[in-house]
Amino acid sequence: MNSQSDFQLAFYFARSKPILVEPSAAQVSTDGGLLPFRQLDEHLGWTRQFSEALTDLRAVGYIDHTFLEMTRMRVYGILADYADQNDHDVLRSDPIFKLICDRSIHDRDLASQPTLSRFENAIGVRCFFRLQDLLIDQFIASFETPPTQLTLDIDPFDDPAHGQQQLVLFHGYYGQYQYLPRAITCAENDLVVAVCLLYGSAHPSLGAASDIEYLVQRLRAAWPGVRIHLRADSGFAVPAMYGTCERIEIEYSIGIGMNQRLKNASENLLNEAVAQYEATGQPQRLFTAFWYKAESWPAQRWVVLKCEANAQGTNRRAVVTNRAGAFVLPQAAYDAYADRGESENRNKELKCGLQADRLSDHRYFANLFRLYLHTLAYNLLVRMRQQVVDPLPENPRHELPAEALTGRLRRKWYNDRRKYDPLGQGQPCTWRTRLIKVAALVSESTRRVIVRLSSSWPYLDHYQQVSRLVLAAGDTFDTS
């Protein structure tokens, strides 16, 4: 213990005796719950594959901190709520982070903030093409059997500017200087399949058609017979998206803004919904579908339109789709589109829970690399959820299976599922509270490392359950 940390404090609020607080020379960490994630990563090989996709131009004889070590520092730091490089000026001596990076707790400290900054700024353009392919490869490997159908959701989110940064521009919709990250997620397993970082004032659909075409090409190379359904909001309602989806023969459901022609075509239906609501006092949802052609379209496309009337007023929404079922059951087609709200929640986890909106480097490419680091942390959390998920038992009072529930019943099912299985359906903050953020006393001998947790920790059973499931599943992973 050095003299700067040698102190003793006394609190006197207890009636019987004073409470003394003093530092200890023991190796203690606040993030003992990262170890099961590190074990899962060892099975999957994800951080290793990620670092191997990077080109290290440094002279081998002068390397103190490898790209693999720094990748793990940043990815596990993000999982544990340390989104910034500055956090690692303290974490570099943390015993759990040393173990995660395959070091002894007695070894020298890990990389400092300046070293991590040089790391993020050293990534060349070609590396991003390899990282793009790596995300797709890891997504493909996540399926034990070839899927017959995939639902892909594409959505952007805002990243407010952090000072003077390259390509940060003012966006009128968000009303701020920012970047515009964009993610493609899969509804079947919640993984992020692709990401990109758009300049601040970019249209959300910029380059999206090309990204979708490349992704579909890769997925069909792995699974030739897979059916692919793309969902997107009205920000992607542009001719290039429709045309690309039709040319590469995938299904799509894309929101479209309510212009005057669509309003006129649905006026009678809206009036009918209002009349039924006033007569019954119950919320009403009515649907219609028809052929529609915008001036910029070469041909007509099928539009499903919803009219709602309830205590909050009226609401109309429209979706352009080429799904075969939309011609017969427009409501079912619309509800399948509306389910993309769950994928929007995944974007919120990436943005807010794992702080992908803190891309604070100056250079654009350094921030793009940070987006990939946050995405890797998010996908690792998703894979952990898949390992521990405990499905909600079917409710015998429901006449329909969970997949067929709509409206209030479906929202209730989602809420019940999260209450029943807090980790399998848990947000990043839930995982930190119930697993990651736990005090750990670490000791090391020549034969082994011992990590001691408090037996009075309220969530010790979660730690045991998660760790055993990860260890038991180790032999089932394909890391090739």
TAGI-V47438 format. One record per run of one state. SS is the DSSP state (alpha for helix, beta for strand, coil for the rest). FROM is the first residue (numbers start at 1). TO is the last residue. Records with the same first field share a line. If there is no record, write none. Layout:
# TAGI-V47438
SS: FROM-TO, FROM-TO
This chain:
# TAGI-V47438
coil: 1-2, 6-7, 12-18, 23-26, 30-33, 45-45, 53-59, 63-66, 80-84, 92-94, 101-112, 122-124, 142-148, 161-168, 172-175, 187-191, 199-207, 223-226, 233-233, 237-238, 248-250, 257-259, 281-283, 293-300, 311-312, 322-323, 328-329, 339-339, 354-363, 389-401, 405-406, 421-427, 437-439, 445-448, 454-459, 473-473, 477-480
alpha: 3-5, 34-44, 46-52, 60-62, 67-79, 85-91, 95-100, 113-121, 125-141, 208-222, 234-236, 239-247, 260-280, 324-327, 330-338, 340-353, 364-388, 402-404, 407-420, 428-436, 460-472, 474-476
beta: 8-11, 19-22, 27-29, 149-160, 169-171, 176-186, 192-198, 227-232, 251-256, 284-292, 301-310, 313-321, 440-444, 449-453
